[in-house]
Amino acid sequence: MANSLGDEICLYLQSASIGLNFNGSGTINLFSTLLPDEPDLAAAVIERGGLPPVMWLTGWPAVNESKLEQPVFQVRIRSGMTGYNAGNLLAQGVFGALQGVTETVLNSGGALFHLITAQQSPVYMGRDERERHQWSQNFFVMWENDQR
């Protein structure tokens, strides 16, 4: 079964050794949906719109159809009310892990990512209703998910 874009990115971030756990043992603090209320220090990868896919045929005669998808995703980071530094460090770690990825299969058996590029550096978004710190960053992707 093919992974969604959010799952692909979450699995990759989990392997980046920046303190995020998507599906391993222990406290899960990385989600491919919106952030749940707990834990305080957490991140979520949220799929957004993007540009339309580019379709082309390969081979002669043209028998294989390829699709280059060009979505955007957002990473939301949250830390506890006294954990600004931990949240900021995590936001910078996510940025460093994702910015400038080129021509890479992020996960074993996964899709080919031609490009992941940040649309901006991590942005501090202030505090939520529980006084926890929040950051946001957006990334543009060019990938071929041949498993769909």
N, C-alpha and C positions, 0 to 999 in steps of 0.2 A: 504494500500500500504506500502510495506517495505521501510525502510530508507536505503540509501547507508551508507557505513562505514563513509564517510565524514560527512553526515548529522547527524548520531548518535553521532559522536564526537563533532560536533558543538553544537548540542542541550545540550549535557552534559556540555561543557565548558560555555555555556550561563548560565546554572544553578549554576555554581561554584562561582558566585559572585566575579569575578576577572575583571569586566569591559568590558566584551564582549557581544555583542548583535547580534544574528544570525537572528532572525525573529520576534523580539518584536517591540514595538513602539519606536520611536526615531531613532537616527543615527545607521544604520547597520554598524558594523565594524568587523564582523566575516563571513568568506565565505568558502564554501566547494569546491572552485575552486581556480584559481590563484587570486592574489590580484589585484583589480582594482586600478586606479590612486588615488582615493579618498575613504575614508578619510586618512590622514597621519598616524594616530595611528590605526592600523588594524592588523588582523591575518587571515590566510587562512590555512585550512586543505586540504592537497593534497594527494590523494591516490596514492600509489606506488605499486610496485610488491610485492614480498614476496615469501614464500614457497608454494608448492602445497597443496591443501586441502587434509585432511585425511578423507576417507570415511569408514563407518562401518555400519553394520546392527544390529538392536536391536530386541529383542523379540524372542519368539520361537513358531512357526517357524519364521525365520527372515522376518519381514514384514515392519519395519520402517527403512528408511535410514537416517542417520545423517551425517552431513558434518561439520568438524572442519576446519574453514578457518584460514589461517596464513599470513595475509597481513602485509605490512609496510605502515605507513603514515608519512608525514612530516608536521610540523607546521611551517609556515613562519610568522614572526612578523616584523612589520615595525613601526617606530615612526618618528615624524617630525625632521627636521634638528637640532633643539635645544631641542629635547625631548629624549635624550639618557636614562635618568633615568626612564622615564615613559615606554619606550620600554623594558628596561632591567627588570623592575619590572613585566611587563606583561609576558615576556618570562619566568621568574621564577615562576609566578603564574600558567601558563600553565603546566610547568614541575611538579609543586607540585600537581596540580589537576589530572594529568594523570599517573604519575609514580607509579607503584605498585598496580594499580587497579586489584583486583582479585575477581572472582566468583560474578560478579555484573551485574544486568540489569541496564544499565545507565539511561534509559528513560522509562517511563511508557509504557508498551506494546512493548518495544524494544527487541533487541537481548541480549542473555547472553554472557557477556565477561568473559572468563576464566582468561585472563591475558592481561594487557597492561604494557609494560616495555620500558623505554627509552633506546635507543642505545647509547646515550651520553647526557651530560648536554647541555643546550642551547649554541649555538656557535654564536659569533658575526661575521657577514659576511661583515662588512664595510658599506659603503654608496652606495645608488643607484644613478642614473643619476640626481636626484633632491636633492642630498645631505641628504636624509633621512637615518636613521640608520636601519639596518636589522639584524635579528637573524634567526637561523634555528635549528630545533631539530627533530629527527626521533624516531619513536616508533614502536615496534613490537607488534602485536596483535594475540591473539588466541580467536576466537569467533564462536558461532553457531547462524547463522541468519536463524532460522526456518521459517521466514515469506517469504522467497524467493520462 
